[in-house]
C-alpha cells in the first residue's frame, strides 16, 4: 500500500498493488479538496497490468457533489 499527499495537502492518493504471477493489479483512490480551479472530487481506479507491462483493463470512477461517472 502506498500513499502520497500533495505539497499543498489538498490532494491525497492511496494505491494498493497486488502481484498475481507475472501480472499485477493496482486499485487506488485520489481525493481532492475544493480549489478555485476545480470542485472537490474523488477518483477511484483499478488497473490490471499484464506480464508485458501493458494495461489490460482500466476502470475509472469520478465523483463530485453533483455527479458520478464510470469509464470501463
PDB file with one MODEL, atoms N, CA, C and O in Angstrom:
MODEL        1
ATOM      1  N   UNK A   1       0.861  -1.167   0.000  1.00  0.00           N
ATOM      2  CA  UNK A   1       0.000   0.000   0.000  1.00  0.00           C
ATOM      3  C   UNK A   1       0.904   1.225   0.000  1.00  0.00           C
ATOM      4  O   UNK A   1       1.847   1.315   0.787  1.00  0.00           O
ATOM      5  N   UNK A   2       0.610   2.157  -0.881  1.00  0.00           N
ATOM      6  CA  UNK A   2       1.385   3.397  -0.988  1.00  0.00           C
ATOM      7  C   UNK A   2       0.444   4.584  -0.853  1.00  0.00           C
ATOM      8  O   UNK A   2      -0.693   4.537  -1.322  1.00  0.00           O
ATOM      9  N   UNK A   3       0.915   5.645  -0.214  1.00  0.00           N
ATOM     10  CA  UNK A   3       0.119   6.856  -0.022  1.00  0.00           C
ATOM     11  C   UNK A   3       0.971   8.068  -0.355  1.00  0.00           C
ATOM     12  O   UNK A   3       2.132   8.160   0.045  1.00  0.00           O
ATOM     13  N   UNK A   4       0.366   9.011  -1.105  1.00  0.00           N
ATOM     14  CA  UNK A   4       1.026  10.272  -1.433  1.00  0.00           C
ATOM     15  C   UNK A   4       0.122  11.409  -0.999  1.00  0.00           C
ATOM     16  O   UNK A   4      -1.101  11.303  -1.094  1.00  0.00           O
ATOM     17  N   UNK A   5       0.704  12.481  -0.530  1.00  0.00           N
ATOM     18  CA  UNK A   5      -0.032  13.697  -0.196  1.00  0.00           C
ATOM     19  C   UNK A   5       0.651  14.840  -0.934  1.00  0.00           C
ATOM     20  O   UNK A   5       1.876  14.961  -0.913  1.00  0.00           O
ATOM     21  N   UNK A   6      -0.157  15.684  -1.590  1.00  0.00           N
ATOM     22  CA  UNK A   6       0.416  16.798  -2.349  1.00  0.00           C
ATOM     23  C   UNK A   6       1.108  17.785  -1.415  1.00  0.00           C
ATOM     24  O   UNK A   6       0.870  17.793  -0.207  1.00  0.00           O
ATOM     25  N   UNK A   7       1.956  18.604  -1.990  1.00  0.00           N
ATOM     26  CA  UNK A   7       2.671  19.609  -1.195  1.00  0.00           C
ATOM     27  C   UNK A   7       1.715  20.565  -0.496  1.00  0.00           C
ATOM     28  O   UNK A   7       2.010  21.057   0.593  1.00  0.00           O
ATOM     29  N   UNK A   8       0.559  20.832  -1.125  1.00  0.00           N
ATOM     30  CA  UNK A   8      -0.418  21.741  -0.522  1.00  0.00           C
ATOM     31  C   UNK A   8      -1.299  21.044   0.506  1.00  0.00           C
ATOM     32  O   UNK A   8      -1.987  21.705   1.283  1.00  0.00           O
ATOM     33  N   UNK A   9      -1.283  19.709   0.517  1.00  0.00           N
ATOM     34  CA  UNK A   9      -2.135  18.962   1.432  1.00  0.00           C
ATOM     35  C   UNK A   9      -3.581  18.873   0.979  1.00  0.00           C
ATOM     36  O   UNK A   9      -4.427  18.379   1.724  1.00  0.00           O
ATOM     37  N   UNK A  10      -3.885  19.340  -0.223  1.00  0.00           N
ATOM     38  CA  UNK A  10      -5.261  19.337  -0.723  1.00  0.00           C
ATOM     39  C   UNK A  10      -5.618  18.062  -1.479  1.00  0.00           C
ATOM     40  O   UNK A  10      -6.795  17.788  -1.714  1.00  0.00           O
ATOM     41  N   UNK A  11      -4.601  17.279  -1.861  1.00  0.00           N
ATOM     42  CA  UNK A  11      -4.825  16.061  -2.642  1.00  0.00           C
ATOM     43  C   UNK A  11      -4.085  14.911  -1.972  1.00  0.00           C
ATOM     44  O   UNK A  11      -2.937  15.052  -1.551  1.00  0.00           O
ATOM     45  N   UNK A  12      -4.764  13.767  -1.883  1.00  0.00           N
ATOM     46  CA  UNK A  12      -4.144  12.563  -1.341  1.00  0.00           C
ATOM     47  C   UNK A  12      -4.465  11.406  -2.280  1.00  0.00           C
ATOM     48  O   UNK A  12      -5.570  11.314  -2.814  1.00  0.00           O
ATOM     49  N   UNK A  13      -3.496  10.533  -2.472  1.00  0.00           N
ATOM     50  CA  UNK A  13      -3.701   9.341  -3.296  1.00  0.00           C
ATOM     51  C   UNK A  13      -3.197   8.139  -2.525  1.00  0.00           C
ATOM     52  O   UNK A  13      -2.153   8.187  -1.873  1.00  0.00           O
ATOM     53  N   UNK A  14      -3.955   7.064  -2.611  1.00  0.00           N
ATOM     54  CA  UNK A  14      -3.531   5.820  -1.996  1.00  0.00           C
ATOM     55  C   UNK A  14      -3.777   4.702  -3.002  1.00  0.00           C
ATOM     56  O   UNK A  14      -4.825   4.658  -3.647  1.00  0.00           O
ATOM     57  N   UNK A  15      -2.807   3.800  -3.135  1.00  0.00           N
ATOM     58  CA  UNK A  15      -2.931   2.698  -4.087  1.00  0.00           C
ATOM     59  C   UNK A  15      -2.437   1.407  -3.444  1.00  0.00           C
ATOM     60  O   UNK A  15      -1.474   1.389  -2.677  1.00  0.00           O
ATOM     61  N   UNK A  16      -3.129   0.342  -3.785  1.00  0.00           N
ATOM     62  CA  UNK A  16      -2.724  -0.994  -3.342  1.00  0.00           C
ATOM     63  C   UNK A  16      -2.295  -1.765  -4.584  1.00  0.00           C
ATOM     64  O   UNK A  16      -3.054  -1.865  -5.548  1.00  0.00           O
ATOM     65  N   UNK A  17      -1.091  -2.305  -4.565  1.00  0.00           N
ATOM     66  CA  UNK A  17      -0.562  -3.089  -5.675  1.00  0.00           C
ATOM     67  C   UNK A  17      -0.521  -4.554  -5.276  1.00  0.00           C
ATOM     68  O   UNK A  17      -0.045  -4.897  -4.194  1.00  0.00           O
ATOM     69  N   UNK A  18      -1.025  -5.424  -6.160  1.00  0.00           N
ATOM     70  CA  UNK A  18      -1.047  -6.855  -5.894  1.00  0.00           C
ATOM     71  C   UNK A  18      -0.443  -7.577  -7.092  1.00  0.00           C
ATOM     72  O   UNK A  18      -0.894  -7.399  -8.224  1.00  0.00           O
ATOM     73  N   UNK A  19       0.573  -8.384  -6.843  1.00  0.00           N
ATOM     74  CA  UNK A  19       1.163  -9.212  -7.905  1.00  0.00           C
ATOM     75  C   UNK A  19       0.404 -10.527  -7.968  1.00  0.00           C
ATOM     76  O   UNK A  19       0.118 -11.140  -6.940  1.00  0.00           O
ATOM     77  N   UNK A  20       0.079 -10.958  -9.191  1.00  0.00           N
ATOM     78  CA  UNK A  20      -0.570 -12.251  -9.411  1.00  0.00           C
ATOM     79  C   UNK A  20       0.234 -12.957 -10.497  1.00  0.00           C
ATOM     80  O   UNK A  20      -0.016 -12.752 -11.685  1.00  0.00           O
ATOM     81  N   UNK A  21       1.188 -13.776 -10.102  1.00  0.00           N
ATOM     82  CA  UNK A  21       2.060 -14.417 -11.085  1.00  0.00           C
ATOM     83  C   UNK A  21       2.903 -13.362 -11.776  1.00  0.00           C
ATOM     84  O   UNK A  21       3.615 -12.599 -11.124  1.00  0.00           O
ATOM     85  N   UNK A  22       2.820 -13.322 -13.103  1.00  0.00           N
ATOM     86  CA  UNK A  22       3.583 -12.330 -13.860  1.00  0.00           C
ATOM     87  C   UNK A  22       2.792 -11.054 -14.114  1.00  0.00           C
ATOM     88  O   UNK A  22       3.323 -10.101 -14.685  1.00  0.00           O
ATOM     89  N   UNK A  23       1.540 -11.024 -13.702  1.00  0.00           N
ATOM     90  CA  UNK A  23       0.715  -9.825 -13.889  1.00  0.00           C
ATOM     91  C   UNK A  23       0.534  -9.108 -12.553  1.00  0.00           C
ATOM     92  O   UNK A  23       0.916  -9.621 -11.502  1.00  0.00           O
ATOM     93  N   UNK A  24      -0.052  -7.923 -12.614  1.00  0.00           N
ATOM     94  CA  UNK A  24      -0.270  -7.111 -11.409  1.00  0.00           C
ATOM     95  C   UNK A  24      -1.624  -6.432 -11.488  1.00  0.00           C
ATOM     96  O   UNK A  24      -2.209  -6.292 -12.562  1.00  0.00           O
ATOM     97  N   UNK A  25      -2.103  -6.018 -10.342  1.00  0.00           N
ATOM     98  CA  UNK A  25      -3.338  -5.241 -10.258  1.00  0.00           C
ATOM     99  C   UNK A  25      -3.091  -4.070  -9.321  1.00  0.00           C
ATOM    100  O   UNK A  25      -2.476  -4.218  -8.265  1.00  0.00           O
ATOM    101  N   UNK A  26      -3.578  -2.913  -9.722  1.00  0.00           N
ATOM    102  CA  UNK A  26      -3.484  -1.717  -8.878  1.00  0.00           C
ATOM    103  C   UNK A  26      -4.895  -1.191  -8.660  1.00  0.00           C
ATOM    104  O   UNK A  26      -5.680  -1.075  -9.601  1.00  0.00           O
ATOM    105  N   UNK A  27      -5.202  -0.877  -7.422  1.00  0.00           N
ATOM    106  CA  UNK A  27      -6.504  -0.295  -7.091  1.00  0.00           C
ATOM    107  C   UNK A  27      -6.231   0.889  -6.184  1.00  0.00           C
ATOM    108  O   UNK A  27      -5.555   0.759  -5.163  1.00  0.00           O
ATOM    109  N   UNK A  28      -6.766   2.061  -6.565  1.00  0.00           N
ATOM    110  CA  UNK A  28      -6.458   3.237  -5.777  1.00  0.00           C
ATOM    111  C   UNK A  28      -7.535   4.291  -5.804  1.00  0.00           C
ATOM    112  O   UNK A  28      -8.568   4.153  -6.458  1.00  0.00           O
ATOM    113  N   UNK A  29      -7.258   5.345  -5.074  1.00  0.00           N
ATOM    114  CA  UNK A  29      -8.206   6.451  -4.947  1.00  0.00           C
ATOM    115  C   UNK A  29      -7.433   7.745  -4.791  1.00  0.00           C
ATOM    116  O   UNK A  29      -6.435   7.813  -4.073  1.00  0.00           O
ATOM    117  N   UNK A  30      -7.916   8.776  -5.482  1.00  0.00           N
ATOM    118  CA  UNK A  30      -7.390  10.131  -5.341  1.00  0.00           C
ATOM    119  C   UNK A  30      -8.528  10.981  -4.798  1.00  0.00           C
ATOM    120  O   UNK A  30      -9.635  10.955  -5.334  1.00  0.00           O
ATOM    121  N   UNK A  31      -8.263  11.725  -3.748  1.00  0.00           N
ATOM    122  CA  UNK A  31      -9.264  12.611  -3.157  1.00  0.00           C
ATOM    123  C   UNK A  31      -8.692  14.018  -3.163  1.00  0.00           C
ATOM    124  O   UNK A  31      -7.572  14.250  -2.707  1.00  0.00           O
ATOM    125  N   UNK A  32      -9.478  14.957  -3.686  1.00  0.00           N
ATOM    126  CA  UNK A  32      -9.029  16.346  -3.764  1.00  0.00           C
ATOM    127  C   UNK A  32     -10.050  17.263  -3.111  1.00  0.00           C
ATOM    128  O   UNK A  32     -11.251  17.153  -3.358  1.00  0.00           O
ATOM    129  N   UNK A  33      -9.565  18.154  -2.286  1.00  0.00           N
ATOM    130  CA  UNK A  33     -10.424  19.184  -1.701  1.00  0.00           C
ATOM    131  C   UNK A  33     -10.760  20.214  -2.775  1.00  0.00           C
ATOM    132  O   UNK A  33     -10.071  20.305  -3.791  1.00  0.00           O
ATOM    133  N   UNK A  34     -11.804  20.977  -2.551  1.00  0.00           N
ATOM    134  CA  UNK A  34     -12.184  22.041  -3.485  1.00  0.00           C
ATOM    135  C   UNK A  34     -11.050  23.051  -3.609  1.00  0.00           C
ATOM    136  O   UNK A  34     -10.289  23.282  -2.669  1.00  0.00           O
ATOM    137  N   UNK A  35     -10.959  23.644  -4.793  1.00  0.00           N
ATOM    138  CA  UNK A  35      -9.893  24.590  -5.120  1.00  0.00           C
ATOM    139  C   UNK A  35     -10.491  25.618  -6.069  1.00  0.00           C
ATOM    140  O   UNK A  35     -11.461  25.296  -6.755  1.00  0.00           O
ATOM    141  N   UNK A  36      -9.972  26.824  -6.146  1.00  0.00           N
ATOM    142  CA  UNK A  36     -10.520  27.806  -7.090  1.00  0.00           C
ATOM    143  C   UNK A  36     -10.561  27.301  -8.535  1.00  0.00           C
ATOM    144  O   UNK A  36     -11.394  27.748  -9.323  1.00  0.00           O
ATOM    145  N   UNK A  37      -9.657  26.364  -8.888  1.00  0.00           N
ATOM    146  CA  UNK A  37      -9.622  25.827 -10.251  1.00  0.00           C
ATOM    147  C   UNK A  37     -10.598  24.680 -10.484  1.00  0.00           C
ATOM    148  O   UNK A  37     -10.934  24.393 -11.633  1.00  0.00           O
ATOM    149  N   UNK A  38     -11.063  24.014  -9.423  1.00  0.00           N
ATOM    150  CA  UNK A  38     -11.964  22.863  -9.589  1.00  0.00           C
ATOM    151  C   UNK A  38     -12.696  22.576  -8.283  1.00  0.00           C
ATOM    152  O   UNK A  38     -12.276  22.992  -7.202  1.00  0.00           O
ATOM    153  N   UNK A  39     -13.803  21.852  -8.419  1.00  0.00           N
ATOM    154  CA  UNK A  39     -14.555  21.453  -7.233  1.00  0.00           C
ATOM    155  C   UNK A  39     -13.912  20.207  -6.614  1.00  0.00           C
ATOM    156  O   UNK A  39     -13.057  19.569  -7.228  1.00  0.00           O
ATOM    157  N   UNK A  40     -14.326  19.879  -5.418  1.00  0.00           N
ATOM    158  CA  UNK A  40     -13.816  18.686  -4.749  1.00  0.00           C
ATOM    159  C   UNK A  40     -14.221  17.454  -5.552  1.00  0.00           C
ATOM    160  O   UNK A  40     -15.298  17.418  -6.147  1.00  0.00           O
ATOM    161  N   UNK A  41     -13.345  16.438  -5.563  1.00  0.00           N
ATOM    162  CA  UNK A  41     -13.671  15.226  -6.303  1.00  0.00           C
ATOM    163  C   UNK A  41     -12.953  14.029  -5.697  1.00  0.00           C
ATOM    164  O   UNK A  41     -11.999  14.161  -4.931  1.00  0.00           O
ATOM    165  N   UNK A  42     -13.452  12.859  -6.073  1.00  0.00           N
ATOM    166  CA  UNK A  42     -12.805  11.593  -5.769  1.00  0.00           C
ATOM    167  C   UNK A  42     -12.669  10.830  -7.074  1.00  0.00           C
ATOM    168  O   UNK A  42     -13.619  10.762  -7.854  1.00  0.00           O
ATOM    169  N   UNK A  43     -11.513  10.261  -7.319  1.00  0.00           N
ATOM    170  CA  UNK A  43     -11.280   9.421  -8.485  1.00  0.00           C
ATOM    171  C   UNK A  43     -10.823   8.061  -7.986  1.00  0.00           C
ATOM    172  O   UNK A  43      -9.803   7.951  -7.307  1.00  0.00           O
ATOM    173  N   UNK A  44     -11.582   7.025  -8.325  1.00  0.00           N
ATOM    174  CA  UNK A  44     -11.200   5.664  -7.971  1.00  0.00           C
ATOM    175  C   UNK A  44     -10.777   4.956  -9.244  1.00  0.00           C
ATOM    176  O   UNK A  44     -11.387   5.147 -10.296  1.00  0.00           O
ATOM    177  N   UNK A  45      -9.735   4.138  -9.157  1.00  0.00           N
ATOM    178  CA  UNK A  45      -9.264   3.453 -10.351  1.00  0.00           C
ATOM    179  C   UNK A  45      -8.844   2.030 -10.032  1.00  0.00           C
ATOM    180  O   UNK A  45      -8.447   1.701  -8.914  1.00  0.00           O
ATOM    181  N   UNK A  46      -8.949   1.199 -11.065  1.00  0.00           N
ATOM    182  CA  UNK A  46      -8.483  -0.173 -10.983  1.00  0.00           C
ATOM    183  C   UNK A  46      -7.826  -0.494 -12.317  1.00  0.00           C
ATOM    184  O   UNK A  46      -8.412  -0.264 -13.374  1.00  0.00           O
ATOM    185  N   UNK A  47      -6.616  -1.023 -12.269  1.00  0.00           N
ATOM    186  CA  UNK A  47      -5.853  -1.326 -13.474  1.00  0.00           C
ATOM    187  C   UNK A  47      -5.294  -2.735 -13.355  1.00  0.00           C
ATOM    188  O   UNK A  47      -4.693  -3.093 -12.342  1.00  0.00           O
ATOM    189  N   UNK A  48      -5.497  -3.533 -14.402  1.00  0.00           N
ATOM    190  CA  UNK A  48      -4.867  -4.845 -14.486  1.00  0.00           C
ATOM    191  C   UNK A  48      -3.750  -4.743 -15.512  1.00  0.00           C
ATOM    192  O   UNK A  48      -3.974  -4.312 -16.643  1.00  0.00           O
ATOM    193  N   UNK A  49      -2.546  -5.140 -15.116  1.00  0.00           N
ATOM    194  CA  UNK A  49      -1.360  -4.997 -15.949  1.00  0.00           C
ATOM    195  C   UNK A  49      -0.817  -6.389 -16.250  1.00  0.00           C
ATOM    196  O   UNK A  49      -0.565  -7.177 -15.339  1.00  0.00           O
ATOM    197  N   UNK A  50      -0.642  -6.683 -17.531  1.00  0.00           N
ATOM    198  CA  UNK A  50      -0.161  -7.998 -17.950  1.00  0.00           C
ATOM    199  C   UNK A  50       1.336  -8.152 -17.785  1.00  0.00           C
ATOM    200  O   UNK A  50       2.038  -7.217 -17.400  1.00  0.00           O
ATOM    201  N   UNK A  51       1.811  -9.354 -18.084  1.00  0.00           N
ATOM    202  CA  UNK A  51       3.244  -9.629 -17.969  1.00  0.00           C
ATOM    203  C   UNK A  51       4.064  -8.788 -18.938  1.00  0.00           C
ATOM    204  O   UNK A  51       5.266  -8.606 -18.743  1.00  0.00           O
ATOM    205  N   UNK A  52       3.413  -8.272 -19.990  1.00  0.00           N
ATOM    206  CA  UNK A  52       4.096  -7.389 -20.947  1.00  0.00           C
ATOM    207  C   UNK A  52       4.118  -5.937 -20.468  1.00  0.00           C
ATOM    208  O   UNK A  52       4.577  -5.050 -21.188  1.00  0.00           O
ATOM    209  N   UNK A  53       3.618  -5.696 -19.243  1.00  0.00           N
ATOM    210  CA  UNK A  53       3.544  -4.374 -18.601  1.00  0.00           C
ATOM    211  C   UNK A  53       2.553  -3.425 -19.269  1.00  0.00           C
ATOM    212  O   UNK A  53       2.547  -2.230 -18.972  1.00  0.00           O
ATOM    213  N   UNK A  54       1.726  -3.936 -20.156  1.00  0.00           N
ATOM    214  CA  UNK A  54       0.679  -3.129 -20.793  1.00  0.00           C
ATOM    215  C   UNK A  54      -0.602  -3.247 -19.971  1.00  0.00           C
ATOM    216  O   UNK A  54      -0.907  -4.322 -19.454  1.00  0.00           O
ATOM    217  N   UNK A  55      -1.361  -2.145 -19.843  1.00  0.00           N
ATOM    218  CA  UNK A  55      -2.648  -2.235 -19.137  1.00  0.00           C
ATOM    219  C   UNK A  55      -3.634  -3.062 -19.954  1.00  0.00           C
ATOM    220  O   UNK A  55      -3.838  -2.800 -21.139  1.00  0.00           O
ATOM    221  N   UNK A  56      -4.246  -4.062 -19.320  1.00  0.00           N
ATOM    222  CA  UNK A  56      -5.205  -4.930 -19.998  1.00  0.00           C
ATOM    223  C   UNK A  56      -6.636  -4.519 -19.688  1.00  0.00           C
ATOM    224  O   UNK A  56      -7.543  -4.771 -20.481  1.00  0.00           O
ATOM    225  N   UNK A  57      -6.837  -3.897 -18.558  1.00  0.00           N
ATOM    226  CA  UNK A  57      -8.173  -3.419 -18.174  1.00  0.00           C
ATOM    227  C   UNK A  57      -7.990  -2.199 -17.295  1.00  0.00           C
ATOM    228  O   UNK A  57      -7.164  -2.195 -16.382  1.00  0.00           O
ATOM    229  N   UNK A  58      -8.767  -1.163 -17.576  1.00  0.00           N
ATOM    230  CA  UNK A  58      -8.727   0.060 -16.773  1.00  0.00           C
ATOM    231  C   UNK A  58     -10.160   0.463 -16.466  1.00  0.00           C
ATOM    232  O   UNK A  58     -10.993   0.522 -17.371  1.00  0.00           O
ATOM    233  N   UNK A  59     -10.454   0.736 -15.219  1.00  0.00           N
ATOM    234  CA  UNK A  59     -11.766   1.243 -14.819  1.00  0.00           C
ATOM    235  C   UNK A  59     -11.544   2.495 -13.983  1.00  0.00           C
ATOM    236  O   UNK A  59     -10.752   2.491 -13.040  1.00  0.00           O
ATOM    237  N   UNK A  60     -12.247   3.564 -14.336  1.00  0.00           N
ATOM    238  CA  UNK A  60     -12.155   4.839 -13.624  1.00  0.00           C
ATOM    239  C   UNK A  60     -13.547   5.262 -13.187  1.00  0.00           C
ATOM    240  O   UNK A  60     -14.499   5.141 -13.957  1.00  0.00           O
ATOM    241  N   UNK A  61     -13.678   5.750 -11.974  1.00  0.00           N
ATOM    242  CA  UNK A  61     -14.929   6.328 -11.488  1.00  0.00           C
ATOM    243  C   UNK A  61     -14.604   7.660 -10.839  1.00  0.00           C
ATOM    244  O   UNK A  61     -13.821   7.727  -9.892  1.00  0.00           O
ATOM    245  N   UNK A  62     -15.210   8.718 -11.354  1.00  0.00           N
ATOM    246  CA  UNK A  62     -15.005  10.046 -10.778  1.00  0.00           C
ATOM    247  C   UNK A  62     -16.313  10.491 -10.139  1.00  0.00           C
ATOM    248  O   UNK A  62     -17.386  10.318 -10.717  1.00  0.00           O
ATOM    249  N   UNK A  63     -16.218  11.059  -8.953  1.00  0.00           N
ATOM    250  CA  UNK A  63     -17.397  11.519  -8.217  1.00  0.00           C
ATOM    251  C   UNK A  63     -17.164  12.938  -7.724  1.00  0.00           C
ATOM    252  O   UNK A  63     -16.089  13.275  -7.228  1.00  0.00           O
ATOM    253  N   UNK A  64     -18.190  13.757  -7.872  1.00  0.00           N
ATOM    254  CA  UNK A  64     -18.211  15.088  -7.279  1.00  0.00           C
ATOM    255  C   UNK A  64     -19.509  15.196  -6.499  1.00  0.00           C
ATOM    256  O   UNK A  64     -20.269  14.232  -6.408  1.00  0.00           O
ATOM    257  N   UNK A  65     -19.757  16.347  -5.948  1.00  0.00           N
ATOM    258  CA  UNK A  65     -21.018  16.546  -5.229  1.00  0.00           C
ATOM    259  C   UNK A  65     -22.208  16.406  -6.170  1.00  0.00           C
ATOM    260  O   UNK A  65     -23.291  16.003  -5.745  1.00  0.00           O
ATOM    261  N   UNK A  66     -22.015  16.735  -7.446  1.00  0.00           N
ATOM    262  CA  UNK A  66     -23.117  16.782  -8.401  1.00  0.00           C
ATOM    263  C   UNK A  66     -23.285  15.537  -9.256  1.00  0.00           C
ATOM    264  O   UNK A  66     -24.389  15.287  -9.740  1.00  0.00           O
ATOM    265  N   UNK A  67     -22.239  14.743  -9.464  1.00  0.00           N
ATOM    266  CA  UNK A  67     -22.374  13.604 -10.365  1.00  0.00           C
ATOM    267  C   UNK A  67     -21.349  12.519 -10.063  1.00  0.00           C
ATOM    268  O   UNK A  67     -20.392  12.714  -9.314  1.00  0.00           O
ATOM    269  N   UNK A  68     -21.598  11.350 -10.690  1.00  0.00           N
ATOM    270  CA  UNK A  68     -20.659  10.241 -10.652  1.00  0.00           C
ATOM    271  C   UNK A  68     -20.629   9.628 -12.040  1.00  0.00           C
ATOM    272  O   UNK A  68     -21.675   9.436 -12.660  1.00  0.00           O
ATOM    273  N   UNK A  69     -19.436   9.319 -12.534  1.00  0.00           N
ATOM    274  CA  UNK A  69     -19.312   8.744 -13.872  1.00  0.00           C
ATOM    275  C   UNK A  69     -18.247   7.657 -13.838  1.00  0.00           C
ATOM    276  O   UNK A  69     -17.186   7.819 -13.236  1.00  0.00           O
ATOM    277  N   UNK A  70     -18.558   6.534 -14.504  1.00  0.00           N
ATOM    278  CA  UNK A  70     -17.624   5.418 -14.587  1.00  0.00           C
ATOM    279  C   UNK A  70     -17.256   5.169 -16.036  1.00  0.00           C
ATOM    280  O   UNK A  70     -18.118   5.170 -16.916  1.00  0.00           O
ATOM    281  N   UNK A  71     -15.976   4.957 -16.279  1.00  0.00           N
ATOM    282  CA  UNK A  71     -15.466   4.589 -17.595  1.00  0.00           C
ATOM    283  C   UNK A  71     -14.789   3.239 -17.427  1.00  0.00           C
ATOM    284  O   UNK A  71     -13.926   3.067 -16.566  1.00  0.00           O
ATOM    285  N   UNK A  72     -15.185   2.290 -18.251  1.00  0.00           N
ATOM    286  CA  UNK A  72     -14.643   0.934 -18.143  1.00  0.00           C
ATOM    287  C   UNK A  72     -14.094   0.501 -19.484  1.00  0.00           C
ATOM    288  O   UNK A  72     -13.588  -0.614 -19.613  1.00  0.00           O
TER     289      UNK A  72
ENDMDL
END
